Amino acid sequence: MAVNTLEAKAHELLGHLGPSKLAAVVQLLEVMIHDEDGPVTSEPVSEEDRRRFHEGQAWFAQRGGKGIPMEEVLAEFGLKPEDFPLNK
């Protein structure tokens, strides 16, 4: 589809949305536009944030860049992957 055709289709579809859905689309578009400019942060990064980030990086480095297998995490709660509908 050409750009003009896509824009016309977008305008047509927007015309069918109610106020709450239109607000959601506007918010999505704002996020998409800001993503092109780089990450958008609404809160400043604190020293604790930085410390925890570096601790996490060190934790992964100590384990060869690998996390904890999902099976182990689930086992801590007495669960198995088969307990979830998507895995049945």
C-alpha positions, 0 to 999 in steps of 0.5 A: 500500500502506498503511504497516502493509501495507508494514511487514508485507511488509518484515518478511516479506522480512527473514525470508527473508534470510541473515545477510550479506544481512540485515546489508547491509539493516541498513546500507542502512537506517541510511544512509537514516535518517541521510540524512534528518538530513543528511550523515554523515561518518566523517572530519573535513574537513582543511585539504587537503580544503578547499583542494582543494575550493576549487581544484576550484570555481575550476577549474570557474569558469574553464571556465564551470562545465563539466568535460572531455567524456568523449570527451576523457578517453577519448581520453587513454587511446586509447579511444572511447565505442564501446569500452564495451558499454553504448554498442554 
